[in-house]
Amino acid sequence: MPLFSTDDIPDAAAESRAEMHEGGSGVTTPGTESDTTPEGFESIHSPPIPMPRGRSRDAYEDPEGPFFSHKEHRTMHEADGKYLSHHHSELGSSYVSSASMHSAPSEHASSPVESSAMRAGRRPSIAPFTPASPKPAGASQEREREQGGEEDKFAKEFEGLKVNGQLPAGAVEYTGDEEAAQGHGTAIPPLSEEITAELRALYKSFQNCLDLRDKYMSVSAQRMEDDPRNYDGSFHPAREPGSDAPLHKPWRVYPPPPKPFWYRQGELGGTELPQEPPREGKTEFKWEDAGEMPGAHQWDFEMDDKGVYQVYSGGKEEKKQLFNIPSIRDYFMDLDYILSVISDGPAKSFAFRRLKYLQSKWEMYTLLNEYQELADMKRVPHRDFYNVRKVDTHIHHSACFNQKHLLRFIKYKLRKHPDDVVIHRDGKDLTLKEVFESLNLTAYDLSIDTLDMHAHQDSFHRFDKFNLKYNPIGESRLREVFLKTDNFIEGRYLAEITKEVMSDIEDSKYQASEWRISIYGRSTSEWDKLAKWVINNKLFSDNIRWLVQIPRLYHVYKGAGLVENFEDIVRNIFLPLFEVTKDPSSHPELHVFLQRVIGFDSVDDESKAERRLYRKFPYPRVWDTKQNPPYSYWIYYMYANMASLNSWRRERGFNTFVLRPHAGEAGDTDHLTSAFLTSHSISHGILLRKVPALHYLYYLKQIGISMSPLSNNALFLTYERNPFPDFFRTGLNVSLSTDDPLMLAFTKEPLLEEYSVAAQIYKLSPADMCELARNSVLQSGFEMEIKRHWLGQRFYLPGPAGNDIHKTNVPNIRLAFRWETLQQELALIGAAAPQPLITATPRLKPSQNMAPPPLSSANVAHRPPNAFGSGQHSNQELGAAAAAGAGGVGFGMPDVTPGAHQPPLGLVSRRRSPSVLASGPVTPMVDGDTQGK
C-alpha cells in the first residue's frame, strides 16, 4: 500500500545522482536504461544526496580536489580487496578475487562502494522516479549522439585508470556482452555461480532473520507509518484506488508545542524574527480543551484461551476474528530458528569479520574526513552541541532528579509543611514530622550521605542492593511518601517534585525526556489511578513523554496471593487498554493520558537465572506455579496483546504503542534475540558484544539501542570495558541516556553529564556527539510535528537526504557514509537471493484481513534485502519508503530495472563509466504481500 504522498518527496529528487558528480554514482537515469515500470507498480528511487553547503560541483569533478584522490582510491581498493578475498577464500569461494569485492571508506563524493547487486547482474537504480513521457521525433538519433559522446568521454576516463599503460591489479578489460558473444570478450558468470553453496546458505539464513523481524514489526504496527500521531497534515498515506483504509486526520498535540522563535530566511541559513510574537510560557492543560471524546466502537474484544486479547466483528453468534496475531508456538519456533542461526560457527565467524571490517572502515573515514566535517559544522550559524535537540530515551521517573534536588525538597517540606498527614501506619495516621521523629531525624540532620541513595561500589553486580537505593535513608516508608504515585496523599509530593524537574528541562529548551512509570499488573484499577494522577496534577510538558514499564514480578504477586495465575497479570495490564479503545468515555482520563504514552517497557533483574520447568510452555491460564516465567515468555505476551491493541487503535485513529524493553544488560543473551524479533528498540544491549551474529543483525536492521555507560559502570560493567564506542564506530543506532540520575548523577543536568563523561573517556568529536543527539530524537516517540521542528522537514528520509545540518549540526558526508555502508552490507546479505517474482497481489479490504498473516516458521521467501521493514525510527532506516522515491511510493515496492549483464567489480567495461563500478547498491524492496520466488 502506498504510504507516502508526493508532498513528502523533495523537489531535489528530480535530479539524478549521476548529474551531481562524476565518478561517484552508479545510477540509472530515467530515459537511459528503462523509463517504465511493470503495470500496477511504481518504481522506487532514492533522492539525491545533496552536496555540502559551500561545495561546488567542480570540487566533486576535479580529481585533484579535496574530496578525491586517485592514489587513495587505488590504495583503498587494494586493501579492501585483500581483506575480503581472504575472508571469502576461507568460506570456499573460488570466484571472488581481491578486486571483485571491495568497499572503500573514502570521502563521500567519490568513494567507491561494494556493489553486490551489480555482481548479481542487476543494475540498481536510485534516480528519482519520473513518469515516462512521449518521446519526440528524432529522439532516438539524439540519444545515439549522446551515447556516442558518453563513450568517447568514458574512453578517456578508462585510459586514465591505467598505470604505465596497464590496468590496476585484479582488473580485467571488458568490452561488453555483445563482444563476448563474438569471442572478443569474457563472459560473466552470474553472482549465484560465483559464491559457494555454503556461503549462499549463510546469506539466506541471515536474510531469513531479517524477514522474520520485518513480519513481526508489520503485524504489531510498530512502524512509523502505522502510528496516526505521525500524520501531521504533511505526512499522510496515499490511498490505493478502491481501498477503504481510513485516512487519518492531522494529529492534534495538546497542549500545543511552542512555536519556533526564529524562522529561516532563504536557503543560506539566515534568520528573521517571526511575524507574530512567541507565546509567553507554556499552555496550561485544561480538560475542556483536551478535545472531543470519541464514541463507542462496534467491534468487541475477548481474551482467547491462549492468553491473547482478540478483536472481533459481528455479534456473539457471528463474531469474526479481525487480526491475525502470531501464536506462542509460532513465536518460539521463529525464536529457535534465530537462535540456531546466531549460534552457528560459520555465521559467527562471518559476522565477526564483517563487524571488524565496519569498524576499520569507520576509522578510515574519520582519518579522511575529520577536518572536512569540522569545516562543514563551522559554516552552520548558531548551532552547536548545546543547542541541538537531545532526548533522554531511557530514564525512570522515580529517579529523574539527583540527590541534591530530592534532599532540598524533603527539607523544604519538613520546614514548611510538617503537619501534612502523609501515611497510615500501625493503625493510625502520621504527619510528616511524626514520620521523621520515628526515625530520630530532623531537617538539620539530613545530608547526601544520610540519604545514602548513590550507587557506590557495594552495588556492583548486586541488583537487589541497587533497588534498595530507591529508599531514602534505607526506609521504605519515605519512598512511599515521596516517590510513589499511589499513596495516602495520592502522590502529591511526587507530582510537585515532578513539576520542578519539568520546569528545569523546559528551561534548558534543547533537552527532552521519556519517563518510565510503572504499572505492576496487580489490579485493573492501576491504569485509572495513574491517569488521574497525571491529569489532576496537570503533569504535561512539551519536553516530556511517558513509557509504561511492566516489572516482571509475577512470583512476588503469586507468593502474596494477589494473583492466581499469569493470566491475571495479562488481564490486569491490558483489559483497561482494550476497554478505553472500544469506548474512551469508559476511562476518560486514561484516554487523554494515553495520547502522551509512547510504548511499553519490561524491567527487572536480567541476571537472575531462568529455570525451564516445561518442555513446552503452558498458556497463561495454566501457569499457576510460583516460578516466574522466563523473559521470552513475558515478552511474547506483551508483544501479542500490544499487537492486537495497536491494530484496533490504528483503525480508530488513536495513537499506537511500541515495545522498548530492557534487554542485554546482564544474564542470558537470549533476551536480545527475543527483543530482536518483537521490539521496536531496546535499552542497554551491552551483551551484544558477546554474540557477533546477533550484533550484526542489530546493525542491519538499525534497531535503536539506548545505552547508559554510567549505569552499567555502577552495576554490571566497568566504564572502560563498555562496548558503546565499538557499537558507535560499527554503525549501530545507539544513543546515550541516564537511566537513574538519582543514584548516578551529580549535576543538575544529568543528560549533559552522561555526554560529557563519554566525550572525555571515549574521545568523541563534536560531530559524534551531535550524531548521538540526532539518534536519540529519531529513537524517541515524539510526534511527527515536533520532530520536524527539531530535525528538519524530511527527517525520516535516510542518509543526508533526511538531514538538515542547520538543525542537527551533523555533516551530510557522515550520514552519506553511514547510509551507503549499510546498503552495501544489506546487498551483500541479499547477494544469494534470487530475483523476486513480480506479481500483482490484490489487497484485501480491512473487513476481510486487518493484518498480514504471522510467520509459523522460518521458511520465509528469500528476497533482496529490505532496509526499511522494521519500522525503526532510526538513523538510516526510519520511514524509508518515503526515502526511496516519488509520488506516493510506499513500503516494499520493488525497483525493477531490466538490465543487461554487467561486469563484476574488478572488470572494467569500455561501454560503461568507471563511476558505475564505484557506486553503492540500492536495495530493491518487496512488499510484505509479495513474495520473491
N, C-alpha and C positions, 0 to 999 in steps of 0.2 A: 504494500500500500504506500503510495507516495506520501511522505510525511512533511515535506517542506515546500513552501511556495517560492515563487521567483523573487519575492521580496527579500529572502534571506541570502540570495546569491550576489556576491559583489559584482559591481559593474566591471571591475578589472578582470573578471573571469573571462571576458570576451577575448583577451589576448592569450596567445599561446606562450608557454614557457620557452619554446624554441625561439620566439621572437625577442625574448628578454636578453639572452646572452648565448653566444656560440660556445660550443664545447662543454655545455653543462646541462643539456636536456636530451631527452630521447622521446619526444612527443610525436603524436600523430595529429597533425593539424587538419581540421576539417577541410575537406576538398583535396587532400593529397592521397591518403590511404583509403579511407572509407568515410563517406558522408552520411551513410544511412545506418539504421539500426533495425533489427528484426521487428516486424509489425507487432504492435502491442507493448513494446518495451521502449524504455528511454535509456539513452547512453549516460553512463556516469563518468564524470571527469572531475579532476581536482582543479580548483582555481590556481592561477599562477602565484608563485611566491614573489611578493613584492620586494623590490630592491631596497636595501637600507637607505635611510634618508641621507641625502648628500652624495650618494654614489651615482655616477653617470653610467650609461651603457658602455662607454668606452673603457671604463675601469674593468668591466667584465670581459670585453672583447680583446683588450690588449694583453697578449700573452706575457708581457713583462710587467703588467700592472700588479698592484699589491694583493690581488685576490688569486693569482695563479702563477705557477712556476712549472715549466715542463720538466725541469730536473726533479722537483718534488713529486710531480705526477708519476714519473717513471720509478723513482725510488720507492714510493709507497706501493705501487703496483707490484714490484718485485717482492717487497717484504710481506705483503698480504698474501701474494700468490704462494710463496714458500710455506707460510703457515698453514694455509688452507689445503694445499696439496698434500702436506704431511698428514693433516687430520683425515682427509678423505682416503689416503692410501691405507691408513690403519683400519678403516672400515671396509676396505676391499674394493674401492673404486679404481677401475683401470683406465678410465677415460679422462679424469679430471687432471689437468696439468697445472703447473704453477701459475699460468696466466688465465686459466679457464674459470677460476673463481677468485675474485679479488674485490676488495672494497676499501677504498682509500678514505681515511678520515681527514680529508683535507678541508680547505675552506669551502664554504657552500657554493660559491659562484661557479666553480669549475670542477667540483670534486667528483671523481669517477666513483661509481657505486656498483655494488654487487647486483647483478641482474639475472636472477634465476628464471624469471618469467621469459626473458629473451632466449635463454638457452633452451627453454621448453618449446621454442618455436612459435611463441605468441608475442606479438608486439604490443606492449601496454600503451594505452592512450590516456594521457592526462590533460589533454587540451579541453577547454570548456566546450560544452555541447552547443552546437549551433544548428538550428533546423536547416535541412537541405533546401536549397532554392533552385529554381530552374536555371540551367546554365545557358548563357547567351551563345549565339552562333559564333564559331571561331574559338570557343573556349578551349577545345582540345588542342588546337595549334598553339595557343598561348601557353597552355600548360606544358607542352613539349618544349617550347623555347625556355620556359622557366626551369624545367628539369635539366635541360642541357646546360644552362648556366650553373645549376647546382652541382652537376657532375664535374664541370671544369673547376669550380671552386673547391670541390672535395679533392680533386686530384692534387691540387697544390697542398691542401692540408695533409693528405696522405703522404706525400713526399716529405712533408715536414716532420713526420713521425720517425723517419729513418735516421739512423745514426751511422755516418760514414757509408751511406748507401744501403744499409741493412736495417731490417725491421727489428724492433726490440725483441729480446729473448722470449720465446714462447709464442710469438705472434706469427700468424701464417697469412700470406696474402690470399684473399678470397675474392673471386670475381663474379660471384652470383650463381644462382641455381641454374640459370639457362646455360651458362658456360660450363657448369659442372656436368649438365646433361650431355653436352657436346664433347666431353672428355678434356676440357681445358681447365677444369676446376676440381675442387674436392667436395664430395657430397657430405652433408651434415647429418649426423645421427640425431634423432630426437632425444630430448633430455631423458625420457623414460628408458632409453637404451644406454644412457651414459652412466646412470647410477645403478648400483648393485641391488639385488633383492633385499639384502639386509638393511641397506640404507633407506630404501623405499619403504620398508615396513616400519622403520624408525620414524620417518617423517609422517607416515599415516597415523601412527599411534599418537604423536603429538597433535596432529590435526584433529583427531577424534576428541581429544581432551578439550581443545578449543571449541569444537562444535557442541559438546555437551554443555559447557558453560553458556554459550550463546542461547541454547534452548531453554535452560533454566532461568536465565535473565528475561527472556521473552515471555515465558509463562507467568512469571511473577510480577511483570510490569514494573521492573526496576530501572528501565532505561530512561533517558532524559525525555524523550518524546512521549513517554507513557504518562507523565505527570501533568495534569491540567494546569497546575500553577506555573508551568513554564510557558504557557501560551499567553503572551502579554499584548497581543494585538499585532505584533510584527512577526512573531514566531508562531506559526499555526500550521496544522496539517492540511495538505491539499487533497481533497476528496477524489476518489476514483469515480468515474462515471457509473451511475447506477448504485453506488454504495449508500447505505443509510446509516453509516457510522456517525456518531454525534460530532458536531463541530463545537469545540469548547469556546466559551466566551472568554474575553480577556480577563485574566485573573486580577482580582482586586486585593491589593495588600493593605490591610488595615491593622493598626494605624499606618497611614501612608509614610513612606520613607522621605527624608528631607530632599529638597530639590538641590541640584548642584549649584554651588556658588559661582563657579567660573564656567563659561561656555567657550568652546573652541571656535576660533575665527580662522577659516581657511584650512589648508592642509599643512601649513608650516608650524602648527602648534601654537599660534598666537592665541591670546585670551582676551576676553572682554567681560565686563560686569553683566549680569543677567538683566533682562528687560524689567522684571519685577523683583523687588527685594526678597531675599530668602525669608522663610518663616522664622519667627523668634521662638526658640525652644522646640520641643517635640510635641506632637499632638497627643493629648491625653486620651486614653481609652474611654469610650462611652458605650454602654450596652446598646443604647438605642441607635447608635451609628454603626453597629457591627454588621449590619446587613439583614436582609430578609431571610427568615428561617424557612428552608425548603420543606415541602410536604412529604408525606409518606410515599414509599415506592411500592409498586405492585409485586415485585419479586419477594421471595421469602427465603429463609435460611434455616439450616438444621445441621447439627453435628452428626456425621455418619459413624458407623461402628468402628472406623479406623482412627477416630480422634481428630478428624479434619472437618471444619465447617464448610458445607457446600451450599451454593446458592441455586435456587430452583425457580422456575417459572410455572404458571398454571396453578390450578387448585390442588388440593390434597390428593385427589384421585389421579390427576393428570400431570403431576409435577415432573418437570424435566430438568436434569442437572445441566447447568449452563457452562460451567468452567471445568476444564479437564486438568486436574492437578496431579502431578506425579505421585504415585503411591510410595509407601515406605519401602516396598520391595524394589521398585524401580530405582529409588534413590540409593539404596545400599548396593545394588548391582552396579550402578554407574560409579559410585564411590569406590567400590572394589576395583573396577577397571582402571580408574585413575591411579589408585594406589599401586596396582601392578605395573603401570607404565613408569611411574616415577621411581620405583624400586628396581627396575631393570638395569643391569650393568651397562650395556651399551648406551642406553638413554642417559644415564648419569654421567658417563664419560663425555658423550656428545654435548650435553648441557653445560657441563663444567668448562669445556673448551670454548664454547660459544660465549659464556659469561666472561671468561678471561679475555677473550678477543674483544668483547664490547668495552671492557674496562681499558684495555690498551688503546683501543680506537678513540676513547674519550681523552686519554692522556695526549694522544697526538693532536686531537682537535684543539685542546686548550693551549698547547705549545704554539700552534699556528695562528690562533685567533684571539688570544688573550688581549692583546693591545687593540685589535680592531673592535672587540666587544666594549672595551673601556671607552674608546673614542665614540662609538655609537651612543653609549649611555650619557656621555658628557654633552652630546648635542641635544639631549632631551631637556627642555626647560622645566623647572620646578620640581621634577620627580626624582626621588631617591628612595633608598630602602625604608626610611622612616615614614614616608607618606605614600607608600604603595599599600594596597589593601592586603591584610593577612587575617586568616581565620584560625582560631584555636579549635581544631576539629576533634579533639579528644580531651575533655575536661569534665570532671564530676562536679555537679552543682554544689554539693555539701562541702566541697573543698576548693571552691573557686576563688577564695580570698587567702591572703597569707596570715601567718600567726599574729603579726603585729596588728592587723586590721581587726581580727577577732578579739584580741586582748583589749584593744581600745573600746570596742563595742561592749564587752562584758563590764568593764569598769564604768562606762557611761551609764549602763542600766542599773548597776549597783548604787551609783550616786544619785541618779535622778528618779529611778522607779523601784526602790527597794521593796515596796509593799505590793507589787504586782503578784497576784496568785498565779503560779506558773506550773504546778504539778500536784498530782494527787498520789500520795504515798502513805502506806501503813494506815489506811482508813481515814486520812484527813488531808485537807488542802494546805499546801505550803507556799509561802511567799518566797520571792527571790532571796530576800535577806535571810529567811529561815533555812533555805537550802544551803547557803554558804556558811551559816553558823553551824549547821550539822557537820560541815567539813572542817570547822575550826579555821576558816579563812576570812579575810577582809579584802576590800578592794586594794588596799596598800600592799598586801602580801602577794598579789598576783604579779607574775612576770612571765616572760617567754619560757624560762626554764621551769617555772611552776606548771605551766600548761603542759609541757612535755609532749608536744604534738609533732615534732620534727622527726623524720625518719633517719635515725643515726645508724651506726654500724650494727646495732643489735637486731635490726630488721632485715638484714641481708639473708635471702633465702628463707625468710620467715614471714610468709604472707599473713599468718594469724596475728603476729605482733604488729604488722603494718596496719591491719584493720583496726586494732585496738587504739591506734594513734588518733582515730576519729573521736575518742573520748577525752574531753578536756580534763586535765589533772587525773586522768585514768578513771573518771567517774561517768558511768553510763547515764546517770540522771541529768548531768549537764549537757550531754549530747542530745538527750530527749528534749531539753528545754530550748537549746539554741540551734540545733542542726536538724530538726525534724519538721516536716510539714503537717503531720497528723499527730497532734499532741493536745494537752489540756488547753493551751491558748491558741489552738488552731493554726499553728505555725507562724504566729505574728512576728516573733523575733527573727526568724529566718527570713521572712518577707522583707523586714526592714533592712537587714544587712545585705540582702539581695539587691534592693534598690540602690544602696550605696555603691555596690560593685558595678551595677548597670550605669550609674552616673559616671564612675571613673572610666569605664570603657567608652562611653559616649563622648567624654571629654577628649579622649585620645583620638577619636574620629576614625582613624585608619585601622583599628583593631575590632574584631568581632569574635564571638564565641558560640559554640554549640554545646549547651549544658546538658549533661546526662542526669536524669532524675528517675527515681526508682518506682516501679510497680512490681510488687512482690508476688502477686498471684494467690494471696491468702483468702481474698474475698472479692466479689464482683463490685463492691462499693468503692474500691480504691480509686478507680478512674474518676468517679464523680467528685470525691474528696480532693483529689489533686487538681482537677479542672476548676473547682470552686476556689481553691487556694490561689490559683493564678489569676482568675477573673476578679475575685473580690479584692485582691490586693493590687490589681492593675499592674501586673508584672509583664509589661510589654515594652520592648525596646527595639529600635531599628537595627541594633547590632547583636541581637540575641535570638537564637532559635533553640529548640529543645529536641533532645533524643530521649526515648524512654528505655531505660536499662532494666533487664529482667535478670535478677540474681538466680543462679542455679542452686536453689536451696530446698528442693523437694524433700530431701531426707530430714531436714530440720523441721519442716511443717508436718511431715508424716509422724515424726517422733513426738511432736507436741499435740498430735491429734487434730490438727487444723484441716487436714485433707485426708480422704480415703484412698485415693489413687492418683496417678499422674493426670488422668482426665480432668480431675477437679482443677488442677493448675491451668491446664489449657482453657477450660471453661472460664475461670476467673479472669484470665488475661484477655481473651478475645470476645466473649459474649457481649460486653458493653460496646465494643467497637462495631460489631455487626448490628446491634440494636440501633446505635446512633446513625449508622449508614442507611439503614432501612427507613428510620423516622428520626430526623435530627431533633424534633421537638420533644422526644422522649428523654434526651440528655442535652439540653440547650447549651449549658456551659461547656460540656465536653466537645460539642460540635465546633464551637468557636476556638477552644484551646487546640484542637487537633489541626487547625489551619496553620499553627506555628510549630507543629511537631513534624520532624522530617524522617524519622525512622526509629528502628529498634536496635538495641544492643543486648548482648548476652555476657554477663560478667560473673566471675568467681575465680577461685584459685585454680589455675590450669595445671599447677604442679601436682595436684592430687592424683594418686594412682586410680585408674579406672578398671574395675573388675568386670569382666564379661560373664554375667551369670547365665545368659541364654545363648544357645547356638543361633536361634532366630529370635530377634527382639519381638516381644509381645506388643499388642496395641495398648494405648494408654489406659483403657478401662480395665485391663488385666494387670497392669504394672502397679501392684499394691504392696510390693516389698519395701523394706526400709532403705534399701540400697538406692543411691542416687543414679539416675540414668546417665549414660556417657554423654560426652559433648556432642557427638554426631547425632544422637537421638534428640537432644534438646534443640539443636539447630534445625533438624528436619521439621519438627512440629511448629517451630516459629516460622520457618520458611513457608510451609504448606498452607498454614492458616493465613499468613500475610499475603500469599499469592492469591488466594480466593478473595480476601478482603480487598486487595488492590484492584482486582478485575472489576469488582462491583463498584467501588468508589470511582474508578475511571469512567465507567459508563454513566454514573450520576454527575460527573463533572466535579467531584470532590478530589482533593489532593491525595496522592498515593504516598506510600512509605517505602523505605529501603532498609535492608538488613546490614548493619555495620558492627559486627561483634568484635570482642576481644579475641584474638587468635594469635598463636605463635609466641606468646610471652614466655611460656615455660611449658613443661610437660611433654605430651605426645605431639609429634609433628603431624599426626593425622588430623588434628584440629584445623590446620591450614588447608588440608585437602577438602574438608567439609566446607570451609569458607570459600575456597576457590569455586566450588560448584554452586553455592547458594547465595553468596553475599555480594553486595554492591562494592564494599570496601571493608578494610579491617583496621584494627588498632594494634600496635606493637609489631608483630611479624618478625621478630628478631631470629626465630628459629628457622627461617628460610635459608639462612646461611648453611644449614646442615643438610638441606635437600636440594641439590643443584637443579634437578629436573623440574621440581615444583617452582623453584626460584625462577627458572627460565619461563615457565608458563605464566607466572605472575607478570613477568616483563612483557610477554607477547600480548597479553590482554590488558596491560596497563591498569591493573587493579590498584586502587588507591590504598596506600599504607600510611597511616598516621603514627609517626614514631615519636617516642619520648625518651631520649637517651638519659636524661637526668633521673627519670623514674626507674628505668632499668638499672641504672647505677646504684640506686638505693635498694633494689630488690633482687635482681637476678643476674645482671651482667655489668661488669665494671665499664666505665665510660670509654676507656681507650680500646676496649675489645668490641664495642658496639659496631654492628655491620652497617650502620646508617651511611657513612661515607662511601662504602663499597656499593651499596644499593643505589646511591645517587649517581655515582660515576657510571654504573652499568646502564642507567636509564630508567630504573623503576620509578613509578609515580609516587614519590614519597613527599611527606610534609612533616613539619615539626609541630609538636603540641606539648602541653604542660602536664596533663593527667591530673595531678593532685597538688596544686600550689600550696595548700595548707600544710602539707608535710614536706614540701621540697623547695619552695621559693623563699627568697629573702627580700625581694623588692616589690614595689607597688605594681609593676608591670611584668608579671611572670612570663608572658609570651616573649617579650623582648629579651628577658633574661635567658630563656631557652635558646633563642637565636644567637645571642652574644657569646654564650659558652661554646656552642657548636662552631661558631665562626673562629674563635680563638684556638680551640683544640684541633679542629679538622681543617683549619686554614681555608675557610670558604671565602670566595671572592664576592664583591658586591653583586655581580650577575648571578652567582649561585644563590645568594640569599633572596634576591628578587624572584628567581625561578621557583624557589621553595614557597615563597609567599603566594605566587600565582597558582601553584599546585594546590595550596590549601583552599583557595577560593573555589577552584574547579571541583575539588572533592566535596565541598560543603553543599548543604541543601538549601541555600538561599535562593529566592525566586529569580526567575529569568530577568525580570525588570531590574532587580538590584545588581545582578551580576553584569548586566550590560553597562551599568554606570561604573562599576568597579574595574572591569577588564576591557571593555570595548563592545561595540555593537554586534560583532560577529565572533565573540569569544569561543563559540562552540566549534568553529572550523579548526581542523588540525593544522599543526605546524605554524609557520609565520602568517598564513592567511587569516588565522584567528587571533593574531597578536596585535595589540595596539601599544606600541612601545611608549607612547605618551601616558598611558595609564599603568602599564605593568613594569616598565623600565627593564624589560627582558629583551636583549638583542634578537633581531629576526634571524640572524645567521645561526644562533644557538638552537632555536626551535626548528629551523630547517634541518639542521643536523640530526636532532632528536627524531624528527618525523621520518626522514629518509632512512635513517638507520633502522628504525622499527619496521618500515616497509620492506627493507632488504631481508630482515630476519623472517618476516611473515612469508615472503616469497620463497625463501629457502625451505621453510617447512612445507609449503604448498607445492614444491617442485615435483613431487612424485604423484600428485593428484591428477587424474585425467581431466580433460576438458569438460566443463559442465554441459549437460544437455539442456538446451533452452526450450522450455515448454511454457505454454500459457496456462498456468494453473489457475482455475477460477477461484475467486474468494467467496467463501460462504457468507451469508448475511449474519449479523450478530445474533439473531434469534436462533440460528442453526448451530453456530460454533463461535464461542466467545474467546477462544484461546487456542494456540497451536497444541497438538497432542504432545504429551510428555514422552520422553525417551524411555523405553523399557530396557534398553541395553546399550552397549557401546557400539553397536553395529550401525552407526550413522553413515550417511552418504559422505564420501570424500569429495570435498570441493576446494577450490582455490581459497587461500586464506582470507578471512574476513576480519579486518581490523576493527570493525565497528559494532559487532554484535553484542557486546557485553553490557552496553548501556552505561559504561563508566563515564562519570563526569571527570574526565582526566585530562592530562596534559596534551596527548595527541589524539585520543580516541573519542573524545566526548562529542556526541551528536554528529557523527561523522558522515551520515548520509548527506547532510547539507554540504559538508566539505567536498563531497565528490562531484558536485556539478550543478546543473542548471535546471530551471523550470520545474519545480516540484518533484525532482528526483528523490526517491526515498531509499530506505534501507534495503540492502540486499539485491538491488537490480544489477545484473551483470553488464559489464562493458564488453561488447563484442566487436572485435576488430579483425575481420578476415584478413589474414596476412600471409605473405609468402614466407618461406623458410628464411630464418635469419642465422647468421653465423654465431656460434657460441663465443663468449668472451675469450679473447686471445686470437680470434680471427679478424682480420681487417678486410673490409669489402671496398672495392672501388666504387660501388654503387651506393654506398651508404656513408653518411658522415661519421667520423670518429666519435662525435658527440653522442650518437645513438648508443655506442658501446659503453659510454661512460654515464649513462643516465640511470636513475633509480627506477625500479619497477613500481608500478601502481597495481595494487592488488585487486583483481576482479572480485565482485561480490555477488553472492547468490542469495536470493530471497529465502526466508525461512520456510516458505511453502514450496520452493523449487529445489529439487534435489539434483545434485550432479551425478551423472552416470559414468 
